[in-house]
Amino acid sequence: MQTRTLEVSLDARSYPIVIGNGILDDSKLIAAHLTGDRVVVVTNDTIAPLFLERLESSLRKARVNVLAIKLPDGEQYKTWQTLNSIFDAMLAARCDRTTTIIALGGGVIGDVAGFAAATYQRGIAYIQIPTTLLAQVDSSVGGKTAINHPLGKNMIGAFYQPRLVIADIATLATLPERELAAGLAEVIKYGAIMDAEFFVWLEDNMDRLVAREPEALAQAVEVSCRCKAQIVAADEREAGTRAVLNFGHTFGHAIETGLGYGEWLHGEAVAAGMLLAARLSARQGEISNEDVSRLQTLLDRAGLPTKAPAFGAKRYLELMGHDKKVHKGRLRLVLLRAIGEAYLSADFSAPELTRVLQDIPGDD
């Protein structure tokens, strides 16, 4: 497979996204983006047995000293306590400002390690090596770092860009099916919000993606990253257009918080949330019921849940009220004008939103 390189264009903070097969072993690629000869690899108990030794071997070839920090695996560990354990290990090892943090893992590792990099000694360099599809196409790109709070997901964090993102398609071979599907939710999102042709490509190639064909996965990662890089370059700190990347997320974060972090994977909650947002868009006459069905069919084929938990409208609205897109007390949602065109609105019909939430079927 030919290695593909994209760039997130942010002037002095610009950085490459390198997509390939087996590039985790490319010591020169990594070494070129280090700020010194010391690296802290932040990973978890699941990923470490799979890839840590390979990465450490690659770094040793570049004559780099490595400190590995292994965290417990799961969204429920995206907390102050986990973040502080990283600081404890780095301070005990006397890590200084020339140290580079490498985030080796999925979205939780990327968010926590990135936040550690943003705040340790007021900011040090870090590199993202995402090992899940969701992280490769979404959370590793764009510089959002955060931990969760009991009242809301990703409420405490910073915008802090990495120096490099390495998306090694080979790491996706070890993903559990549920994790792969969770990543496909974010891939589908890009087609839904800004690339109708890509949405059609996904309809034509979903079976290849589910079967993990490397070329299909590389194509999906490349297009998704290109979409995100374009939006991040235009709106780094989510002052406007970047908010469309949160299609389905306001509903999805409510699902994650309401069920308890870790009960549903992030991508699963986003999938159900996208369908709720699409239904609201259809109720307002902006997309057709056929478009809603196309989205639901694609999510189904990816192995994703399309039935949201039945919390009741009142509980959903309470949870959604903690969303970061709430502005001056007004809830804002990302909705669709068409497949491939999304927008942020505070002017949606509140009664129609309530009806969408009330129409979520309960368990039989």
DOKOLLO-871284 format. One record per residue (C-alpha): chain; y, z, x. Coordinates in pm, 1 decimal, always signed. Layout:
# DOKOLLO-871284
{bati "A" {Y Z X}}
...
***
This chain:
# DOKOLLO-871284
{bati "A" {+0.0 +0.0 +0.0}}
{bati "A" {+344.4 -91.0 +130.5}}
{bati "A" {+578.6 +204.7 +176.7}}
{bati "A" {+884.7 +189.2 -48.9}}
{bati "A" {+1219.3 +357.9 +25.4}}
{bati "A" {+1502.8 +427.9 -216.0}}
{bati "A" {+1828.7 +611.4 -151.9}}
{bati "A" {+2015.3 +869.8 -354.9}}
{bati "A" {+2375.4 +771.9 -277.4}}
{bati "A" {+2594.8 +1082.5 -248.4}}
{bati "A" {+2819.9 +997.6 +46.0}}
{bati "A" {+2752.5 +1249.4 +326.6}}
{bati "A" {+2476.0 +1410.7 +120.4}}
{bati "A" {+2281.7 +1086.9 +65.2}}
{bati "A" {+1909.5 +1096.3 +136.9}}
{bati "A" {+1602.1 +871.9 +115.9}}
{bati "A" {+1307.5 +890.2 -121.6}}
{bati "A" {+1002.2 +752.3 +58.3}}
{bati "A" {+705.4 +646.9 -157.8}}
{bati "A" {+372.7 +557.8 -0.7}}
{bati "A" {+2.1 +631.8 +35.1}}
{bati "A" {-100.9 +878.4 +306.8}}
{bati "A" {+251.9 +932.6 +440.9}}
{bati "A" {+208.2 +1310.9 +448.8}}
{bati "A" {+62.9 +1254.9 +797.7}}
{bati "A" {+370.2 +1066.0 +923.9}}
{bati "A" {+510.6 +1319.7 +1171.2}}
{bati "A" {+794.0 +1089.9 +1281.3}}
{bati "A" {+916.5 +1047.3 +924.0}}
{bati "A" {+944.2 +1422.7 +874.9}}
{bati "A" {+1074.7 +1505.5 +1223.6}}
{bati "A" {+1364.5 +1263.2 +1188.1}}
{bati "A" {+1509.8 +1480.5 +909.9}}
{bati "A" {+1467.3 +1827.9 +1061.3}}
{bati "A" {+1766.8 +2029.6 +1179.7}}
{bati "A" {+1575.7 +2217.0 +1450.5}}
{bati "A" {+1229.3 +2291.2 +1584.7}}
{bati "A" {+1141.3 +2549.5 +1320.8}}
{bati "A" {+1007.0 +2483.9 +971.2}}
{bati "A" {+920.7 +2712.2 +682.5}}
{bati "A" {+665.6 +2549.6 +450.7}}
{bati "A" {+679.3 +2702.0 +103.3}}
{bati "A" {+367.3 +2622.7 -98.6}}
{bati "A" {+126.2 +2797.5 -336.1}}
{bati "A" {-233.1 +2917.5 -349.2}}
{bati "A" {-350.4 +2598.1 -521.7}}
{bati "A" {-179.7 +2342.6 -297.2}}
{bati "A" {-227.6 +2518.5 +37.4}}
{bati "A" {-605.0 +2453.8 +65.0}}
{bati "A" {-550.0 +2087.2 -17.1}}
{bati "A" {-256.1 +1982.6 +199.2}}
{bati "A" {-111.6 +2262.9 +412.3}}
{bati "A" {-336.2 +2207.7 +715.1}}
{bati "A" {-256.1 +1834.4 +714.7}}
{bati "A" {+116.2 +1901.6 +702.9}}
{bati "A" {+98.0 +2169.8 +972.4}}
{bati "A" {-100.0 +1933.6 +1196.7}}
{bati "A" {+160.8 +1662.1 +1143.1}}
{bati "A" {+443.8 +1901.2 +1228.1}}
{bati "A" {+265.7 +2026.2 +1539.8}}
{bati "A" {+251.0 +1667.4 +1663.6}}
{bati "A" {+630.2 +1671.9 +1641.0}}
{bati "A" {+634.8 +2001.1 +1841.6}}
{bati "A" {+762.7 +2202.3 +1549.9}}
{bati "A" {+694.7 +2573.0 +1493.7}}
{bati "A" {+568.8 +2641.2 +1140.2}}
{bati "A" {+584.7 +2947.5 +917.3}}
{bati "A" {+380.7 +2900.9 +597.9}}
{bati "A" {+468.0 +3103.0 +288.1}}
{bati "A" {+210.0 +3089.6 +9.5}}
{bati "A" {+325.9 +3185.6 -337.8}}
{bati "A" {+116.4 +3245.3 -649.0}}
{bati "A" {+79.5 +2936.1 -866.6}}
{bati "A" {+248.2 +2909.7 -1205.4}}
{bati "A" {+575.2 +2883.9 -1398.6}}
{bati "A" {+561.0 +3259.1 -1464.6}}
{bati "A" {+627.0 +3319.0 -1094.2}}
{bati "A" {+956.2 +3130.0 -1090.1}}
{bati "A" {+1144.6 +3460.1 -1064.0}}
{bati "A" {+1380.5 +3670.5 -855.2}}
{bati "A" {+1081.2 +3861.0 -719.3}}
{bati "A" {+918.4 +3541.8 -590.3}}
{bati "A" {+1245.7 +3418.2 -442.8}}
{bati "A" {+1296.0 +3749.1 -266.9}}
{bati "A" {+947.0 +3729.0 -115.1}}
{bati "A" {+1055.8 +3406.8 +57.4}}
{bati "A" {+1366.6 +3579.2 +194.4}}
{bati "A" {+1157.0 +3875.5 +310.7}}
{bati "A" {+923.2 +3650.3 +511.2}}
{bati "A" {+1205.6 +3443.5 +661.2}}
{bati "A" {+1410.6 +3746.6 +761.3}}
{bati "A" {+1106.1 +3915.7 +912.9}}
{bati "A" {+1046.2 +3599.5 +1118.4}}
{bati "A" {+1415.4 +3587.6 +1218.5}}
{bati "A" {+1470.7 +3240.5 +1077.1}}
{bati "A" {+1821.9 +3114.2 +1147.5}}
{bati "A" {+2043.9 +2836.1 +1014.2}}
{bati "A" {+1864.2 +2568.5 +1217.4}}
{bati "A" {+1543.9 +2631.2 +1019.0}}
{bati "A" {+1433.9 +2366.9 +768.2}}
{bati "A" {+1246.7 +2461.4 +453.2}}
{bati "A" {+979.4 +2219.6 +329.6}}
{bati "A" {+877.6 +2249.9 -34.4}}
{bati "A" {+511.3 +2145.2 -56.4}}
{bati "A" {+393.5 +2149.3 -415.9}}
{bati "A" {+498.0 +2084.1 -772.3}}
{bati "A" {+817.3 +2148.7 -963.6}}
{bati "A" {+803.5 +2528.0 -946.8}}
{bati "A" {+768.2 +2524.1 -567.7}}
{bati "A" {+1043.6 +2264.4 -534.9}}
{bati "A" {+1284.3 +2461.3 -753.7}}
{bati "A" {+1220.7 +2799.8 -590.1}}
{bati "A" {+1211.0 +2670.3 -231.1}}
{bati "A" {+1521.7 +2460.9 -294.4}}
{bati "A" {+1707.0 +2763.1 -432.3}}
{bati "A" {+1596.9 +2963.2 -128.5}}
{bati "A" {+1737.2 +2688.2 +96.2}}
{bati "A" {+2061.9 +2681.0 -100.9}}
{bati "A" {+2118.2 +3054.5 -57.4}}
{bati "A" {+1949.9 +3166.6 +267.1}}
{bati "A" {+2231.3 +3237.1 +514.8}}
{bati "A" {+2458.7 +3045.1 +272.7}}
{bati "A" {+2253.5 +2726.9 +291.7}}
{bati "A" {+1999.8 +2560.8 +521.1}}
{bati "A" {+1832.3 +2218.9 +517.9}}
{bati "A" {+1526.1 +2145.8 +308.7}}
{bati "A" {+1280.8 +1864.5 +242.9}}
{bati "A" {+1088.7 +1797.2 -76.0}}
{bati "A" {+722.2 +1693.8 -52.3}}
{bati "A" {+618.7 +1689.2 -419.7}}
{bati "A" {+244.1 +1685.3 -486.4}}
{bati "A" {+249.7 +1641.2 -866.1}}
{bati "A" {+356.9 +1334.3 -1059.6}}
{bati "A" {+616.3 +1533.5 -1252.6}}
{bati "A" {+776.1 +1657.2 -932.1}}
{bati "A" {+764.6 +1313.2 -769.6}}
{bati "A" {+948.1 +1141.8 -1054.2}}
{bati "A" {+1181.3 +1419.2 -1162.4}}
{bati "A" {+1228.8 +1767.6 -1020.6}}
{bati "A" {+1222.8 +1675.8 -649.9}}
{bati "A" {+1509.3 +1425.9 -690.0}}
{bati "A" {+1866.4 +1522.2 -767.7}}
{bati "A" {+1917.1 +1863.9 -609.9}}
{bati "A" {+1861.5 +2092.1 -907.7}}
{bati "A" {+1719.3 +2423.7 -787.1}}
{bati "A" {+1660.0 +2731.1 -1001.5}}
{bati "A" {+1457.1 +3025.2 -1116.7}}
{bati "A" {+1393.5 +3134.2 -1475.4}}
{bati "A" {+1533.7 +3425.7 -1673.4}}
{bati "A" {+1356.1 +3591.6 -1966.9}}
{bati "A" {+1627.1 +3451.9 -2196.3}}
{bati "A" {+1612.1 +3095.1 -2069.4}}
{bati "A" {+1453.7 +2847.6 -1830.9}}
{bati "A" {+1636.0 +2747.3 -1509.9}}
{bati "A" {+1935.5 +2966.6 -1593.2}}
{bati "A" {+1994.2 +3088.5 -1236.4}}
{bati "A" {+2021.9 +2828.1 -962.3}}
{bati "A" {+2234.5 +2582.0 -768.0}}
{bati "A" {+2290.9 +2211.6 -717.8}}
{bati "A" {+2170.2 +2158.8 -360.6}}
{bati "A" {+2045.8 +1826.2 -228.2}}
{bati "A" {+1743.5 +1786.8 +2.0}}
{bati "A" {+1755.5 +1582.9 +322.9}}
{bati "A" {+1443.4 +1384.1 +234.7}}
{bati "A" {+1191.7 +1336.9 -47.3}}
{bati "A" {+838.5 +1223.0 +42.2}}
{bati "A" {+629.0 +1106.2 -252.7}}
{bati "A" {+274.1 +1057.3 -124.4}}
{bati "A" {+75.2 +887.6 -401.6}}
{bati "A" {-248.4 +1004.2 -237.6}}
{bati "A" {-173.5 +1365.2 -335.2}}
{bati "A" {-200.3 +1269.7 -703.4}}
{bati "A" {-576.8 +1212.9 -667.1}}
{bati "A" {-632.4 +1590.2 -674.5}}
{bati "A" {-424.6 +1655.8 -987.9}}
{bati "A" {-601.8 +1798.9 -1292.0}}
{bati "A" {-580.9 +1561.6 -1589.3}}
{bati "A" {-344.9 +1795.0 -1772.1}}
{bati "A" {-100.9 +1796.2 -1476.7}}
{bati "A" {-112.8 +1416.9 -1451.4}}
{bati "A" {-32.9 +1386.4 -1821.0}}
{bati "A" {+257.0 +1630.8 -1781.8}}
{bati "A" {+405.4 +1402.8 -1517.8}}
{bati "A" {+361.8 +1097.8 -1737.9}}
{bati "A" {+587.6 +1267.1 -1993.9}}
{bati "A" {+879.9 +1242.1 -1752.6}}
{bati "A" {+786.7 +882.9 -1663.3}}
{bati "A" {+792.2 +791.4 -2034.4}}
{bati "A" {+1128.9 +964.5 -2063.9}}
{bati "A" {+1293.1 +718.9 -1824.3}}
{bati "A" {+1180.6 +424.5 -2032.3}}
{bati "A" {+1298.5 +592.4 -2350.6}}
{bati "A" {+1645.7 +683.7 -2226.7}}
{bati "A" {+1754.9 +392.9 -2005.6}}
{bati "A" {+1501.8 +114.3 -1945.5}}
{bati "A" {+1348.5 -59.9 -2245.5}}
{bati "A" {+1163.6 -307.9 -2020.2}}
{bati "A" {+1002.3 -18.1 -1834.6}}
{bati "A" {+899.9 +133.1 -2170.2}}
{bati "A" {+720.6 -193.0 -2253.4}}
{bati "A" {+561.6 -192.9 -1905.0}}
{bati "A" {+432.0 +156.9 -1975.0}}
{bati "A" {+285.8 +41.4 -2306.4}}
{bati "A" {+107.2 -237.2 -2116.0}}
{bati "A" {-6.6 -22.0 -1822.1}}
{bati "A" {-66.5 +330.5 -1952.7}}
{bati "A" {-444.3 +292.7 -1913.7}}
{bati "A" {-397.5 +206.6 -1544.7}}
{bati "A" {-175.6 +512.1 -1495.1}}
{bati "A" {-422.9 +744.8 -1665.1}}
{bati "A" {-695.4 +594.4 -1441.6}}
{bati "A" {-470.6 +672.8 -1138.3}}
{bati "A" {-457.2 +321.2 -998.8}}
{bati "A" {-242.4 +368.4 -684.7}}
{bati "A" {-31.7 +54.1 -726.6}}
{bati "A" {+46.5 +137.9 -1089.2}}
{bati "A" {+136.7 +495.1 -997.9}}
{bati "A" {+357.8 +376.9 -710.6}}
{bati "A" {+537.2 +136.9 -945.0}}
{bati "A" {+593.0 +412.6 -1203.0}}
{bati "A" {+721.8 +654.8 -937.5}}
{bati "A" {+953.2 +393.3 -787.1}}
{bati "A" {+1111.5 +288.3 -1117.6}}
{bati "A" {+1144.7 +649.3 -1233.6}}
{bati "A" {+1307.8 +757.2 -907.4}}
{bati "A" {+1540.3 +457.2 -914.3}}
{bati "A" {+1650.4 +551.6 -1266.1}}
{bati "A" {+1713.1 +911.9 -1168.1}}
{bati "A" {+1886.2 +823.5 -839.5}}
{bati "A" {+2124.1 +594.7 -1029.9}}
{bati "A" {+2222.4 +871.7 -1270.8}}
{bati "A" {+2247.5 +1142.8 -1004.1}}
{bati "A" {+2473.5 +921.8 -789.9}}
{bati "A" {+2706.8 +878.9 -1087.7}}
{bati "A" {+2702.7 +1242.3 -1202.1}}
{bati "A" {+2565.5 +1484.5 -943.3}}
{bati "A" {+2654.1 +1807.6 -1125.8}}
{bati "A" {+2574.9 +1703.8 -1481.6}}
{bati "A" {+2934.4 +1683.5 -1600.7}}
{bati "A" {+2852.6 +1389.6 -1826.1}}
{bati "A" {+2597.2 +1109.1 -1804.2}}
{bati "A" {+2333.1 +1307.6 -1612.3}}
{bati "A" {+2271.3 +1514.0 -1924.6}}
{bati "A" {+2073.1 +1223.5 -2075.4}}
{bati "A" {+1795.8 +1310.4 -1828.2}}
{bati "A" {+1735.9 +1613.0 -2051.0}}
{bati "A" {+1603.5 +1405.6 -2340.7}}
{bati "A" {+1353.1 +1630.5 -2516.6}}
{bati "A" {+1430.0 +1920.6 -2283.1}}
{bati "A" {+1637.3 +2136.6 -2517.7}}
{bati "A" {+1346.1 +2141.8 -2761.7}}
{bati "A" {+1099.4 +2161.8 -2471.9}}
{bati "A" {+1266.2 +2459.4 -2305.5}}
{bati "A" {+1266.5 +2636.4 -2642.2}}
{bati "A" {+891.6 +2575.1 -2665.0}}
{bati "A" {+832.2 +2707.9 -2312.5}}
{bati "A" {+1043.1 +3017.5 -2370.8}}
{bati "A" {+902.9 +3081.0 -2718.0}}
{bati "A" {+539.7 +3055.9 -2608.0}}
{bati "A" {+594.2 +3234.1 -2276.3}}
{bati "A" {+639.1 +3057.3 -1940.8}}
{bati "A" {+319.6 +2891.9 -1825.4}}
{bati "A" {+146.6 +2870.9 -2165.2}}
{bati "A" {+241.1 +2502.1 -2190.8}}
{bati "A" {+318.3 +2289.2 -1887.0}}
{bati "A" {+678.0 +2170.2 -1863.5}}
{bati "A" {+583.2 +1807.4 -1923.9}}
{bati "A" {+378.2 +1901.0 -2229.9}}
{bati "A" {+673.5 +2083.8 -2381.9}}
{bati "A" {+905.1 +1792.2 -2298.9}}
{bati "A" {+665.1 +1547.5 -2466.1}}
{bati "A" {+670.0 +1740.1 -2793.4}}
{bati "A" {+1045.5 +1786.0 -2752.4}}
{bati "A" {+1108.6 +1413.1 -2704.1}}
{bati "A" {+928.0 +1339.6 -3027.6}}
{bati "A" {+1139.8 +1597.0 -3214.0}}
{bati "A" {+1456.1 +1440.6 -3069.1}}
{bati "A" {+1333.8 +1094.7 -3168.3}}
{bati "A" {+1264.4 +1213.3 -3523.2}}
{bati "A" {+1615.9 +1354.4 -3548.8}}
{bati "A" {+1752.7 +1024.0 -3416.9}}
{bati "A" {+1557.3 +838.3 -3685.7}}
{bati "A" {+1674.7 +1075.1 -3962.1}}
{bati "A" {+2030.2 +990.7 -3860.9}}
{bati "A" {+1956.7 +618.4 -3890.0}}
{bati "A" {+1988.2 +539.6 -3519.2}}
{bati "A" {+1633.2 +436.0 -3436.6}}
{bati "A" {+1358.3 +310.9 -3663.3}}
{bati "A" {+1047.3 +496.5 -3769.5}}
{bati "A" {+860.5 +223.1 -3582.4}}
{bati "A" {+1034.2 +331.0 -3259.8}}
{bati "A" {+930.1 +691.2 -3326.2}}
{bati "A" {+571.8 +569.6 -3374.1}}
{bati "A" {+584.4 +372.7 -3048.0}}
{bati "A" {+692.4 +685.0 -2861.9}}
{bati "A" {+426.4 +897.8 -3029.0}}
{bati "A" {+154.3 +643.0 -2952.8}}
{bati "A" {+254.2 +626.0 -2586.3}}
{bati "A" {+255.0 +1005.6 -2557.0}}
{bati "A" {-86.6 +1019.0 -2725.2}}
{bati "A" {-227.8 +761.0 -2483.9}}
{bati "A" {-97.5 +966.7 -2192.0}}
{bati "A" {-291.0 +1268.2 -2320.4}}
{bati "A" {+17.8 +1466.5 -2420.3}}
{bati "A" {+74.6 +1698.1 -2717.3}}
{bati "A" {+285.5 +1549.6 -2995.4}}
{bati "A" {+271.0 +1848.9 -3229.4}}
{bati "A" {+524.8 +2116.8 -3143.3}}
{bati "A" {+449.8 +2485.6 -3205.7}}
{bati "A" {+556.5 +2596.9 -3554.3}}
{bati "A" {+802.5 +2873.2 -3464.5}}
{bati "A" {+1014.6 +2806.1 -3772.1}}
{bati "A" {+1363.8 +2654.1 -3774.6}}
{bati "A" {+1544.1 +2987.8 -3733.6}}
{bati "A" {+1351.4 +3080.6 -3418.1}}
{bati "A" {+1390.8 +2731.8 -3267.5}}
{bati "A" {+1766.8 +2738.5 -3321.5}}
{bati "A" {+1789.8 +3084.1 -3166.0}}
{bati "A" {+1598.3 +2969.0 -2858.5}}
{bati "A" {+1792.8 +2642.3 -2832.6}}
{bati "A" {+2117.3 +2840.3 -2845.9}}
{bati "A" {+2050.7 +2956.5 -2488.2}}
{bati "A" {+2034.4 +2598.4 -2357.2}}
{bati "A" {+2262.3 +2508.7 -2064.4}}
{bati "A" {+2404.4 +2215.7 -2262.8}}
{bati "A" {+2559.7 +2451.7 -2519.1}}
{bati "A" {+2934.8 +2397.2 -2480.1}}
{bati "A" {+3195.6 +2627.1 -2637.8}}
{bati "A" {+2930.3 +2763.4 -2867.7}}
{bati "A" {+2816.1 +2418.8 -2985.3}}
{bati "A" {+2463.0 +2294.2 -2929.8}}
{bati "A" {+2444.5 +1947.0 -2776.2}}
{bati "A" {+2133.7 +1730.6 -2790.4}}
{bati "A" {+2023.2 +1411.5 -2617.6}}
{bati "A" {+1936.3 +1155.9 -2883.9}}
{bati "A" {+1842.5 +786.5 -2893.0}}
{bati "A" {+2045.5 +492.6 -3018.0}}
{bati "A" {+1753.0 +268.1 -2928.3}}
{bati "A" {+1448.6 +266.6 -2702.4}}
{bati "A" {+1618.6 +244.9 -2363.6}}
{bati "A" {+1954.0 +394.5 -2469.2}}
{bati "A" {+2025.4 +767.6 -2493.1}}
{bati "A" {+2342.3 +969.4 -2545.9}}
{bati "A" {+2456.2 +1333.3 -2554.7}}
{bati "A" {+2596.9 +1453.8 -2885.0}}
{bati "A" {+2729.9 +1768.0 -3048.9}}
{bati "A" {+2798.2 +1573.8 -3369.0}}
{bati "A" {+2442.0 +1540.5 -3494.2}}
{bati "A" {+2360.3 +1648.8 -3848.3}}
{bati "A" {+2278.3 +2020.1 -3843.2}}
{bati "A" {+2095.6 +2000.0 -4179.6}}
{bati "A" {+1880.3 +1712.9 -4048.1}}
{bati "A" {+1798.5 +1912.6 -3734.2}}
{bati "A" {+1688.1 +2202.8 -3953.6}}
{bati "A" {+1469.6 +1966.7 -4158.3}}
{bati "A" {+1305.4 +1827.6 -3844.5}}
{bati "A" {+1222.7 +2180.3 -3730.5}}
{bati "A" {+1105.3 +2286.0 -4076.2}}
{bati "A" {+875.4 +1981.8 -4093.1}}
{bati "A" {+673.0 +2093.7 -3788.5}}
{bati "A" {+330.0 +2159.2 -3937.1}}
{bati "A" {+172.0 +2500.4 -3892.1}}
{bati "A" {-184.6 +2566.1 -3784.3}}
{bati "A" {-445.4 +2508.3 -4051.4}}
***
